[in-house]
Amino acid sequence: MKIGVIGTGYVGLVVGAGFAHSGNDVVCADIDSDKIERLRRGEIPFYEPGLEELVGENLSAGRLVFTTDLEEAVRKSRILFIAVGTPPGADGAADLNQVLSVARSIGRAMDGERIVITKSTVPVGTAARVREAIEAETSHPVHVCSNPEFLKEGAAVEDFMKPDRVVLGVDDPAVGVELGELYAPFVRTGNQVLIMDIASAEITKYAANAMLATRISFMNMIASLCEQSGAKADDVRMGIGSDPRIGPAFLFPGIGYGGSCFPKDVKALIRTMKEGGLDAAILEAVEALNERQKSFPLRALESRLGDDLSGRTIAVWGLAFKPNTDDMREAPSLVTIEGILARGGRVVAHDPVAMDEARSHHFGERISYVETNYEALAGADALVLHTEWHPYRRPDFARMRSEMRGNLVIDGRGIFPAARMREHGFDYVAVGLTPQAAAPAETTS
């Protein structure tokens, strides 16, 4: 099939390379000429495991091309995916300016019938606005559909190649058949292709992310009770997660969710519901609890070291909002580090892939960056772990203790064994774990 993808961000690039890999001819268009030049050289502008190889292979095979000419992409394609950004506005609503601008451009470039699919995460009713924008510019027939993405950062290539489900909101059964054929190579093991009306597909994406965010905030709420009562949040997690009606996923207590999806999608769904006069109290509570959870490391630092961190060095392991990505959007590390700096502390950070992102877009040279996680510990009064990267999961605890000046470890993801940490002399603090009697972290003069 002839496919055009408008937007070469996180979603668009994975979608374009993925469809090319199944034998389709794909044109990816973007207005950013520098990015397009880099992509033509096979350079990926963000970190995503397996994507560089996927793009390179399909570039070499000629199935994947990049252009700044949107008209060219439209004229060469039967099916067009809109995959541009929908950032949150000041009121939390999704900003659809880029989506609608692309729709108008598609309308002006059309020379025949097209299938136009919103791949961007958009609120219910957007497809109707996209159709209106296109039809205002052309007399050619257009089918506007919704095909929400369910790609997890750090596993996006795998998720696209082996989706657990494909959701298609269509305006014509025949279009559903055609799109089903497009996705057929990816669901050969029997995973579902769900064809539904467009509004239902649009809501499905927001509802899915809101449910996952709700599970995270719910577990963090229960973890607070565990900390207070002496219960172990991990035991509670396993106790409720073993119920097949609940399941174990997204029930790990921690310092909150971040990234490009959950925060903005929860905000957007709240806004959509309020505009419709509906009660969004559950989602408002989810969002508020998550924001509070991000400050857990700072509260722990204050309880152990006090409000004034002047002269203190805090080591940070992990900057990205989750492993296997360099994405720091809405990352809890941003809250912690800015808070430490505001209190006069010094930060020494390590992350396997996100340090360039941190330096370029967030902290500059206000913090120090080191090549290994152990280097960050040299002379540190405390360690804060934000991201559960695999190299952090079972470090040399004796080496950690010998490198640090103090003994405070704040484990934001609960990956260290509490008993062993305490055996090595650490003042160990984790979400959902009753803290030891508060005492200042050890220091040496």
C-alpha positions, 0 to 999 in steps of 0.5 A: 500500500501507498502510505503517507505519515505527516509528522516524524515525532515519536509516534509518526516515525515508529508508525512509518518505519513499521509499515515500511517494514511490512512491505508498504511504500511509506513517505514521512513528511515534516516541516522541520528540514533539519530533522528530515536531513538527519532522518535521511542519513538514518539519524534518529532524533530521540532514543528508542530501542530498535528504531534506528535499525528499523529506519536504516533497514527500510531506508536502504530498501527504498521503502521509506523516504523522508520529505518536507514536501507535504503535497508530495506525501499526499499525492503519493499516498492512498492512506494518510496518517496525521501524527503531529503533536497535540500539546496541552494548552494552559487550560489542559485541553489538547491543542489541535492547531497542528492537526487541523493545519495538516488537515487543511494542507491535505485538502489542498493537496488532494488529487483524488479520494483519500483515507485520512487517519488521526494517529495523534491523541485527540479528544472526541469529536476531532475527526469531525473537525478534521473532515470539515477542514479537509472538505473546505479545501477540496471536492475530492471524497475523503474518509476520515478515521481514528486509529489511536496508538498504544505505544509504550516508550522504550518498547514502541517498536515491539508494541507496533510490530506485535500489538495486543489490539488495533483500534480502528474508528471508521466512517465506512465498513469498506474502509474498515476492511481496507485498514484491516488488511493494512494491519493484517501482518501485525496480528497474525497470532490472533490479536484483535482488530477492533472496528468501531465508530470514530467517537468510540475509538477517540475516547478509547485512547484517553480512557485507556491512559486514564485507567492506567494512570488511575491504577498508579495513583490508587496504588500510591494512595494505598502505599501511603497508608502502608507507610503509616500503618507498618504494612508492606505495600509490595505485599499488598500489591501482590495480594490485590494483583493476584485477583484476576479481576484486577491483575498485577500491571501498573500497581507498583508504588513509586514517585508518580507517572510522567512522560508525554502521554499520561499527564497530558491525556488525563488533563485533556480528558478532565477538560473534555468532561468538564466542557460537557458538564460531566463530573471528572472528580476521579481523574482530578484526584488521580492528577492531584495525587500524582503531583504530590507523589512526585515530591516524595523524594524532596519530602524525604530529603527534608525529613532527614537533612532539613530544609537547607541543603547548602553544602550537601551533595545529592546523587541522582540515579535516573533522569528519564521518566522511565527506563529505555527512553531519554524522554524527560517530559513531566519526569519526577526527576525535574521536581526533585532536582529543581527542589534540591537546587532551590534549597542550595544543594548540589546535584550529581546525576547519572542516566544511561541515555538522558543526560544530553536531554537534561543538559540541553533542555532542562538543567544546563550546567546547573548540575554535574553529569558523570559517566557511571552511576558509581561516580555520582556517589563520590562524597554524596550525602544522599542518593535519590533513585528516580528511574529503574534502569536495569544497571541500577537494580542490583548494584554493589551495595558495599561499594555504594556505601564506601563511596558515599559520605552519608548513608541516606538512600531514597528509592523512588521505585522500590527496586532495592531489597530493604533488608540488605540496604539496612544490613549495609548501613543505609538509611533506606527510604522507599514508597510504601515502606514504613520509614526507620526512625527519622535521623540525620544521614551520616556525614563526615567532616 
